[in-house]
Amino acid sequence: MITSDFSVFEILMLLCFAVSWPISIAKALRTKVVKGKSPIFMMIIILGYAFGIINKIINHFDMVTFLWAFNMLLVSIDLFLYYKYIKNEC
């Protein structure tokens, strides 16, 4: 069951991240240059979001869980673009 008891600060944090990842994605799509990005960093961020989602599901499933998943999706798209465009830079 989804609860309506959530943290405003958690939402604000996730919204800040949700704004920054599309900027990175848009730059990669526009320039097709991904040099300087770290795939290891992005994988660690994805893992962190996965742990956050697991925590929300186990301990406190609420609407904020979908923000965690949305952010994980954005980082996954950025990681996909990294591997798509990095071969052009070699």
MMTF fields as JSON, N, C-alpha, C and O atoms, coordinates in Angstrom:
{
  "mmtfVersion": "1.0.0",
  "mmtfProducer": "UNKNOWN",
  "numBonds": 359,
  "numAtoms": 360,
  "numGroups": 90,
  "numChains": 1,
  "numModels": 1,
  "chainsPerModel": [1],
  "groupsPerChain": [90],
  "chainIdList": ["A"],
  "bondAtomList": [4, 2, 8, 6, 12, 10, 16, 14, 20, 18, 24, 22, 28, 26, 32, 30, 36, 34, 40, 38, 44, 42, 48, 46, 52, 50, 56, 54, 60, 58, 64, 62, 68, 66, 72, 70, 76, 74, 80, 78, 84, 82, 88, 86, 92, 90, 96, 94, 100, 98, 104, 102, 108, 106, 112, 110, 116, 114, 120, 118, 124, 122, 128, 126, 132, 130, 136, 134, 140, 138, 144, 142, 148, 146, 152, 150, 156, 154, 160, 158, 164, 162, 168, 166, 172, 170, 176, 174, 180, 178, 184, 182, 188, 186, 192, 190, 196, 194, 200, 198, 204, 202, 208, 206, 212, 210, 216, 214, 220, 218, 224, 222, 228, 226, 232, 230, 236, 234, 240, 238, 244, 242, 248, 246, 252, 250, 256, 254, 260, 258, 264, 262, 268, 266, 272, 270, 276, 274, 280, 278, 284, 282, 288, 286, 292, 290, 296, 294, 300, 298, 304, 302, 308, 306, 312, 310, 316, 314, 320, 318, 324, 322, 328, 326, 332, 330, 336, 334, 340, 338, 344, 342, 348, 346, 352, 350, 356, 354],
  "bondOrderList": [1, 1, 1, 1, 1, 1, 1, 1, 1, 1, 1, 1, 1, 1, 1, 1, 1, 1, 1, 1, 1, 1, 1, 1, 1, 1, 1, 1, 1, 1, 1, 1, 1, 1, 1, 1, 1, 1, 1, 1, 1, 1, 1, 1, 1, 1, 1, 1, 1, 1, 1, 1, 1, 1, 1, 1, 1, 1, 1, 1, 1, 1, 1, 1, 1, 1, 1, 1, 1, 1, 1, 1, 1, 1, 1, 1, 1, 1, 1, 1, 1, 1, 1, 1, 1, 1, 1, 1, 1],
  "groupList": [{"groupName": "MET", "atomNameList": ["N", "CA", "C", "O"], "elementList": ["N", "C", "C", "O"], "formalChargeList": [0, 0, 0, 0], "bondAtomList": [1, 0, 2, 1, 3, 2], "bondOrderList": [1, 1, 2], "singleLetterCode": "M", "chemCompType": "L-PEPTIDE LINKING"}, {"groupName": "ILE", "atomNameList": ["N", "CA", "C", "O"], "elementList": ["N", "C", "C", "O"], "formalChargeList": [0, 0, 0, 0], "bondAtomList": [1, 0, 2, 1, 3, 2], "bondOrderList": [1, 1, 2], "singleLetterCode": "I", "chemCompType": "L-PEPTIDE LINKING"}, {"groupName": "THR", "atomNameList": ["N", "CA", "C", "O"], "elementList": ["N", "C", "C", "O"], "formalChargeList": [0, 0, 0, 0], "bondAtomList": [1, 0, 2, 1, 3, 2], "bondOrderList": [1, 1, 2], "singleLetterCode": "T", "chemCompType": "L-PEPTIDE LINKING"}, {"groupName": "SER", "atomNameList": ["N", "CA", "C", "O"], "elementList": ["N", "C", "C", "O"], "formalChargeList": [0, 0, 0, 0], "bondAtomList": [1, 0, 2, 1, 3, 2], "bondOrderList": [1, 1, 2], "singleLetterCode": "S", "chemCompType": "L-PEPTIDE LINKING"}, {"groupName": "ASP", "atomNameList": ["N", "CA", "C", "O"], "elementList": ["N", "C", "C", "O"], "formalChargeList": [0, 0, 0, 0], "bondAtomList": [1, 0, 2, 1, 3, 2], "bondOrderList": [1, 1, 2], "singleLetterCode": "D", "chemCompType": "L-PEPTIDE LINKING"}, {"groupName": "PHE", "atomNameList": ["N", "CA", "C", "O"], "elementList": ["N", "C", "C", "O"], "formalChargeList": [0, 0, 0, 0], "bondAtomList": [1, 0, 2, 1, 3, 2], "bondOrderList": [1, 1, 2], "singleLetterCode": "F", "chemCompType": "L-PEPTIDE LINKING"}, {"groupName": "VAL", "atomNameList": ["N", "CA", "C", "O"], "elementList": ["N", "C", "C", "O"], "formalChargeList": [0, 0, 0, 0], "bondAtomList": [1, 0, 2, 1, 3, 2], "bondOrderList": [1, 1, 2], "singleLetterCode": "V", "chemCompType": "L-PEPTIDE LINKING"}, {"groupName": "GLU", "atomNameList": ["N", "CA", "C", "O"], "elementList": ["N", "C", "C", "O"], "formalChargeList": [0, 0, 0, 0], "bondAtomList": [1, 0, 2, 1, 3, 2], "bondOrderList": [1, 1, 2], "singleLetterCode": "E", "chemCompType": "L-PEPTIDE LINKING"}, {"groupName": "LEU", "atomNameList": ["N", "CA", "C", "O"], "elementList": ["N", "C", "C", "O"], "formalChargeList": [0, 0, 0, 0], "bondAtomList": [1, 0, 2, 1, 3, 2], "bondOrderList": [1, 1, 2], "singleLetterCode": "L", "chemCompType": "L-PEPTIDE LINKING"}, {"groupName": "CYS", "atomNameList": ["N", "CA", "C", "O"], "elementList": ["N", "C", "C", "O"], "formalChargeList": [0, 0, 0, 0], "bondAtomList": [1, 0, 2, 1, 3, 2], "bondOrderList": [1, 1, 2], "singleLetterCode": "C", "chemCompType": "L-PEPTIDE LINKING"}, {"groupName": "ALA", "atomNameList": ["N", "CA", "C", "O"], "elementList": ["N", "C", "C", "O"], "formalChargeList": [0, 0, 0, 0], "bondAtomList": [1, 0, 2, 1, 3, 2], "bondOrderList": [1, 1, 2], "singleLetterCode": "A", "chemCompType": "L-PEPTIDE LINKING"}, {"groupName": "TRP", "atomNameList": ["N", "CA", "C", "O"], "elementList": ["N", "C", "C", "O"], "formalChargeList": [0, 0, 0, 0], "bondAtomList": [1, 0, 2, 1, 3, 2], "bondOrderList": [1, 1, 2], "singleLetterCode": "W", "chemCompType": "L-PEPTIDE LINKING"}, {"groupName": "PRO", "atomNameList": ["N", "CA", "C", "O"], "elementList": ["N", "C", "C", "O"], "formalChargeList": [0, 0, 0, 0], "bondAtomList": [1, 0, 2, 1, 3, 2], "bondOrderList": [1, 1, 2], "singleLetterCode": "P", "chemCompType": "L-PEPTIDE LINKING"}, {"groupName": "LYS", "atomNameList": ["N", "CA", "C", "O"], "elementList": ["N", "C", "C", "O"], "formalChargeList": [0, 0, 0, 0], "bondAtomList": [1, 0, 2, 1, 3, 2], "bondOrderList": [1, 1, 2], "singleLetterCode": "K", "chemCompType": "L-PEPTIDE LINKING"}, {"groupName": "ARG", "atomNameList": ["N", "CA", "C", "O"], "elementList": ["N", "C", "C", "O"], "formalChargeList": [0, 0, 0, 0], "bondAtomList": [1, 0, 2, 1, 3, 2], "bondOrderList": [1, 1, 2], "singleLetterCode": "R", "chemCompType": "L-PEPTIDE LINKING"}, {"groupName": "GLY", "atomNameList": ["N", "CA", "C", "O"], "elementList": ["N", "C", "C", "O"], "formalChargeList": [0, 0, 0, 0], "bondAtomList": [1, 0, 2, 1, 3, 2], "bondOrderList": [1, 1, 2], "singleLetterCode": "G", "chemCompType": "PEPTIDE LINKING"}, {"groupName": "TYR", "atomNameList": ["N", "CA", "C", "O"], "elementList": ["N", "C", "C", "O"], "formalChargeList": [0, 0, 0, 0], "bondAtomList": [1, 0, 2, 1, 3, 2], "bondOrderList": [1, 1, 2], "singleLetterCode": "Y", "chemCompType": "L-PEPTIDE LINKING"}, {"groupName": "ASN", "atomNameList": ["N", "CA", "C", "O"], "elementList": ["N", "C", "C", "O"], "formalChargeList": [0, 0, 0, 0], "bondAtomList": [1, 0, 2, 1, 3, 2], "bondOrderList": [1, 1, 2], "singleLetterCode": "N", "chemCompType": "L-PEPTIDE LINKING"}, {"groupName": "HIS", "atomNameList": ["N", "CA", "C", "O"], "elementList": ["N", "C", "C", "O"], "formalChargeList": [0, 0, 0, 0], "bondAtomList": [1, 0, 2, 1, 3, 2], "bondOrderList": [1, 1, 2], "singleLetterCode": "H", "chemCompType": "L-PEPTIDE LINKING"}],
  "groupTypeList": [0, 1, 2, 3, 4, 5, 3, 6, 5, 7, 1, 8, 0, 8, 8, 9, 5, 10, 6, 3, 11, 12, 1, 3, 1, 10, 13, 10, 8, 14, 2, 13, 6, 6, 13, 15, 13, 3, 12, 1, 5, 0, 0, 1, 1, 1, 8, 15, 16, 10, 5, 15, 1, 1, 17, 13, 1, 1, 17, 18, 5, 4, 0, 6, 2, 5, 8, 11, 10, 5, 17, 0, 8, 8, 6, 3, 1, 4, 8, 5, 8, 16, 16, 13, 16, 1, 13, 17, 7, 9],
  "groupIdList": [1, 2, 3, 4, 5, 6, 7, 8, 9, 10, 11, 12, 13, 14, 15, 16, 17, 18, 19, 20, 21, 22, 23, 24, 25, 26, 27, 28, 29, 30, 31, 32, 33, 34, 35, 36, 37, 38, 39, 40, 41, 42, 43, 44, 45, 46, 47, 48, 49, 50, 51, 52, 53, 54, 55, 56, 57, 58, 59, 60, 61, 62, 63, 64, 65, 66, 67, 68, 69, 70, 71, 72, 73, 74, 75, 76, 77, 78, 79, 80, 81, 82, 83, 84, 85, 86, 87, 88, 89, 90],
  "secStructList": [7, 7, 5, 1, 7, 7, 7, 2, 2, 2, 2, 2, 2, 2, 2, 2, 2, 2, 2, 2, 2, 2, 2, 2, 2, 2, 2, 2, 2, 2, 2, 7, 7, 7, 6, 6, 7, 7, 2, 2, 2, 2, 2, 2, 2, 2, 2, 2, 2, 2, 2, 2, 2, 2, 2, 2, 2, 2, 2, 7, 7, 5, 6, 2, 2, 2, 2, 2, 2, 2, 2, 2, 2, 2, 2, 2, 2, 2, 2, 2, 2, 2, 2, 2, 2, 2, 2, 2, 2, 7],
  "xCoordList": [0.836, 0.0, 0.878, 1.87, 0.503, 1.25, 0.772, -0.423, 1.728, 1.367, 1.489, 2.123, 0.884, 0.968, 1.872, 1.956, 2.54, 3.464, 4.868, 5.504, 5.347, 6.641, 7.43, 6.886, 8.712, 9.593, 9.706, 10.06, 9.41, 9.535, 10.994, 11.272, 11.917, 13.335, 13.835, 14.688, 13.313, 13.663, 13.164, 13.872, 11.956, 11.401, 12.244, 12.555, 12.614, 13.419, 14.773, 15.24, 15.408, 16.687, 16.532, 17.32, 15.534, 15.339, 14.958, 15.342, 14.215, 13.875, 15.108, 15.234, 16.012, 17.266, 18.056, 18.576, 18.148, 18.847, 18.094, 18.71, 16.77, 15.961, 16.084, 15.801, 16.495, 16.721, 18.123, 18.309, 19.102, 20.48, 20.774, 21.529, 20.218, 20.525, 20.034, 20.761, 18.851, 18.449, 19.393, 19.537, 20.028, 21.003, 22.172, 22.625, 22.66, 23.744, 23.308, 24.068, 22.103, 21.572, 21.448, 21.846, 20.902, 20.723, 22.066, 22.186, 23.067, 24.395, 24.963, 25.531, 24.819, 25.32, 24.59, 25.214, 23.286, 22.514, 22.877, 22.968, 23.082, 23.383, 24.791, 24.972, 25.78, 27.175, 27.723, 28.708, 27.087, 27.576, 28.995, 29.755, 29.334, 30.628, 30.375, 29.623, 31.016, 30.839, 32.169, 32.239, 33.209, 34.527, 34.449, 33.868, 35.033, 35.011, 33.948, 34.001, 32.981, 31.985, 32.583, 33.43, 32.148, 32.657, 31.555, 30.594, 31.687, 30.661, 30.627, 29.564, 31.779, 31.81, 30.994, 30.218, 31.175, 30.413, 28.918, 28.143, 28.512, 27.093, 26.554, 25.42, 27.356, 26.921, 26.745, 25.819, 27.63, 27.508, 26.25, 25.546, 25.969, 24.752, 23.509, 22.569, 23.505, 22.383, 22.211, 21.09, 23.309, 23.257, 22.686, 21.874, 23.109, 22.581, 21.078, 20.351, 20.611, 19.17, 18.451, 17.37, 19.042, 18.427, 18.275, 17.235, 19.336, 19.242, 18.177, 17.458, 18.075, 17.038, 15.645, 14.751, 15.46, 14.158, 13.829, 12.707, 14.823, 14.602, 14.212, 13.295, 14.908, 14.577, 13.145, 12.41, 12.748, 11.392, 10.355, 9.321, 10.624, 9.668, 9.544, 8.441, 10.675, 10.662, 10.143, 9.35, 10.588, 10.318, 9.245, 8.538, 9.113, 8.204, 7.805, 8.221, 7.006, 6.606, 5.623, 4.524, 6.051, 5.188, 5.417, 6.17, 4.781, 4.877, 6.308, 6.655, 7.119, 8.501, 9.307, 10.304, 8.886, 9.555, 9.633, 10.62, 8.597, 8.586, 9.601, 10.132, 9.879, 10.949, 12.311, 13.169, 12.512, 13.759, 13.912, 14.984, 12.844, 12.888, 13.104, 13.841, 12.464, 12.625, 14.079, 14.641, 14.674, 16.072, 16.987, 17.937, 16.699, 17.496, 17.383, 18.371, 16.202, 15.996, 16.836, 17.464, 16.849, 17.614, 19.11, 19.764, 19.644, 21.067, 21.34, 22.386, 20.418, 20.579, 20.605, 21.372, 19.788, 19.799, 21.142, 21.716, 21.648, 22.943, 24.059, 24.959, 23.996, 24.991, 24.881, 25.899, 23.672, 23.468, 24.09, 24.776, 23.852, 24.414, 25.94, 26.607, 26.481, 27.941, 28.484, 29.399, 27.928, 28.422, 28.09, 28.808, 27.014, 26.667, 27.664, 28.059, 28.07, 28.902, 30.396, 31.2, 30.79, 32.223, 33.008, 34.178, 32.38, 33.089, 33.435, 34.372, 32.7, 33.001, 34.225, 34.825, 34.589, 35.69, 37.028, 38.065, 37.008, 38.261, 39.069, 40.145],
  "yCoordList": [-1.188, 0.0, 1.247, 1.324, 2.204, 3.45, 4.399, 4.666, 4.91, 5.862, 7.288, 7.529, 8.217, 9.63, 10.407, 11.632, 9.703, 10.321, 10.291, 9.239, 11.457, 11.501, 12.721, 13.637, 12.723, 13.814, 14.84, 14.496, 16.075, 17.157, 17.313, 17.594, 17.136, 17.298, 16.184, 16.421, 14.987, 13.89, 14.199, 13.965, 14.721, 15.099, 16.195, 16.116, 17.212, 18.308, 17.812, 18.234, 16.92, 16.357, 15.621, 15.831, 14.767, 13.985, 14.865, 14.573, 15.932, 16.861, 17.603, 17.853, 17.955, 18.601, 17.666, 18.092, 16.401, 15.44, 15.231, 15.091, 15.211, 14.989, 16.138, 15.959, 17.295, 18.43, 18.358, 18.723, 17.892, 17.905, 16.798, 17.037, 15.619, 14.535, 14.824, 14.512, 15.396, 15.708, 16.703, 16.675, 17.571, 18.495, 17.703, 17.98, 16.723, 15.862, 15.041, 14.887, 14.523, 13.735, 14.605, 14.188, 15.8, 16.705, 17.073, 17.131, 17.319, 17.646, 16.482, 16.685, 15.262, 14.089, 13.911, 13.598, 14.106, 13.974, 15.062, 14.799, 16.273, 17.404, 17.311, 17.52, 17.004, 17.039, 15.67, 15.575, 14.62, 13.25, 13.076, 12.226, 13.898, 13.833, 13.46, 14.134, 12.374, 11.913, 11.835, 11.347, 12.319, 12.312, 13.088, 14.172, 12.529, 13.167, 12.604, 12.814, 11.889, 11.233, 9.944, 9.332, 9.536, 8.319, 7.266, 7.427, 6.19, 5.147, 4.46, 4.039, 4.345, 3.742, 4.599, 4.075, 5.91, 6.837, 6.659, 6.572, 6.606, 6.466, 5.123, 5.05, 4.061, 2.752, 2.767, 2.154, 3.464, 3.58, 4.369, 4.02, 5.426, 6.21, 5.34, 5.374, 4.571, 3.67, 2.671, 2.417, 2.108, 1.171, 1.858, 1.272, 3.094, 3.845, 4.066, 3.928, 4.411, 4.565, 3.238, 3.206, 2.14, 0.824, 0.512, 0.02, 0.806, 0.581, 1.48, 1.054, 2.726, 3.631, 3.114, 3.199, 2.577, 2.023, 0.799, 0.651, -0.075, -1.267, -0.846, -1.416, 0.149, 0.65, 1.18, 0.905, 1.936, 2.487, 1.367, 1.435, 0.344, -0.757, -1.54, -1.893, -1.805, -2.617, -1.838, -2.363, -0.587, 0.148, 1.225, 1.451, 1.889, 3.039, 3.348, 4.361, 2.479, 2.674, 3.835, 3.793, 4.871, 6.029, 6.542, 5.94, 7.637, 8.195, 8.603, 8.653, 8.889, 9.314, 8.179, 8.434, 6.954, 5.802, 5.967, 5.572, 6.547, 6.741, 7.794, 7.715, 8.773, 9.74, 9.06, 9.36, 8.146, 7.377, 6.602, 6.603, 5.947, 5.147, 6.04, 5.672, 7.208, 8.135, 8.608, 8.669, 8.937, 9.361, 8.228, 8.46, 7.013, 5.868, 5.688, 5.37, 5.887, 5.812, 6.86, 6.559, 8.086, 9.154, 8.83, 9.027, 8.342, 7.998, 6.825, 6.779, 5.89, 4.748, 5.206, 4.672, 6.176, 6.737, 7.399, 7.215, 8.164, 8.818, 7.779, 7.965, 6.696, 5.627, 4.949, 4.643, 4.717, 4.136, 5.031, 4.544, 6.341, 7.274, 7.289, 7.446, 7.123, 7.056, 5.922, 6.131, 4.73, 3.58, 3.683, 3.135, 4.379, 4.573, 5.498, 5.244, 6.568, 7.582, 7.439, 8.029, 6.691, 6.605, 5.941, 6.26, 5.033, 4.358, 5.338, 5.092, 6.428, 7.446, 8.279, 8.925, 8.262, 9.097, 8.367, 8.978, 7.069, 6.298, 6.427, 5.84],
  "zCoordList": [0.0, 0.0, 0.0, 0.725, -0.81, -0.897, 0.19, 0.316, 0.983, 2.034, 1.51, 0.483, 2.215, 1.832, 2.778, 2.696, 3.665, 4.614, 4.002, 3.945, 3.546, 2.877, 3.323, 3.939, 3.004, 3.396, 2.267, 1.139, 2.574, 1.604, 1.183, 0.017, 2.107, 1.786, 0.866, 0.01, 1.037, 0.139, -1.269, -2.249, -1.365, -2.665, -3.311, -4.5, -2.543, -3.086, -3.578, -4.636, -2.822, -3.239, -4.562, -5.485, -4.661, -5.874, -7.055, -8.188, -6.813, -7.898, -8.405, -9.604, -7.503, -7.931, -8.838, -9.87, -8.46, -9.301, -10.613, -11.67, -10.545, -11.741, -12.733, -13.918, -12.279, -13.179, -13.794, -14.955, -13.025, -13.513, -14.525, -15.467, -14.374, -15.317, -16.733, -17.677, -16.943, -18.318, -19.004, -20.227, -18.232, -18.819, -19.392, -20.502, -18.645, -19.11, -20.322, -21.278, -20.281, -21.401, -22.649, -23.737, -22.5, -23.639, -24.267, -25.491, -23.436, -23.96, -24.753, -25.827, -24.24, -24.954, -26.281, -27.295, -26.281, -27.516, -28.525, -29.724, -28.039, -28.914, -29.504, -30.704, -28.678, -29.124, -29.512, -30.245, -29.023, -29.207, -28.658, -29.122, -27.665, -26.987, -25.534, -24.829, -25.093, -23.714, -22.974, -21.846, -23.618, -22.983, -21.669, -21.608, -20.64, -19.327, -18.402, -17.19, -18.968, -18.126, -17.596, -18.247, -16.429, -15.813, -15.742, -14.99, -16.52, -16.448, -15.082, -14.625, -14.433, -13.09, -12.119, -11.32, -12.194, -11.344, -11.578, -10.626, -12.854, -13.16, -12.665, -12.191, -12.773, -12.277, -10.755, -10.226, -10.065, -8.61, -8.252, -7.304, -9.003, -8.76, -8.997, -8.203, -10.075, -10.354, -9.215, -8.773, -8.742, -7.615, -6.371, -5.655, -6.116, -4.982, -5.094, -4.111, -6.306, -6.503, -6.294, -5.706, -6.771, -6.579, -5.089, -4.652, -4.309, -2.864, -2.237, -1.334, -2.716, -2.214, -2.51, -1.668, -3.714, -4.097, -3.238, -2.754, -3.057, -2.214, -0.8, -0.209, -0.26, 1.079, 1.125, 2.073, 0.107, 0.092, 0.013, 0.677, -0.79, -0.938, 0.369, 0.787, 1.006, 2.23, 3.44, 4.221, 3.596, 4.834, 4.769, 5.752, 3.634, 3.608, 2.169, 1.606, 1.582, 0.185, 0.092, 0.644, -0.624, -0.847, -2.263, -3.029, -2.609, -3.958, -4.326, -5.506, -3.34, -3.577, -4.221, -4.895, -4.019, -4.618, -6.138, -6.758, -6.729, -8.177, -8.609, -9.716, -7.762, -8.062, -8.045, -8.876, -7.103, -7.07, -8.382, -8.987, -8.814, -10.046, -11.272, -12.187, -11.287, -12.409, -12.514, -13.608, -11.379, -11.38, -11.847, -12.594, -11.408, -11.843, -13.355, -14.018, -13.895, -15.34, -16.066, -17.082, -15.549, -16.19, -16.222, -17.246, -15.125, -15.086, -16.021, -16.668, -16.094, -17.0, -18.457, -19.258, -18.801, -20.158, -20.428, -21.501, -19.472, -19.627, -19.802, -20.621, -19.039, -19.156, -20.526, -21.148, -20.989, -22.321, -23.385, -24.284, -23.289, -24.263, -24.207, -25.229, -23.004, -22.878, -23.74, -24.537, -23.585, -24.341, -25.83, -26.666, -26.157, -27.572, -28.27, -29.408, -27.589, -28.235, -27.958, -28.68, -26.96, -26.622, -27.755, -27.965, -28.476, -29.568, -30.695, -31.455, -30.811, -31.816, -31.445, -32.304, -30.177, -29.688, -29.663, -29.404, -29.929, -29.876, -31.145, -31.254]
}
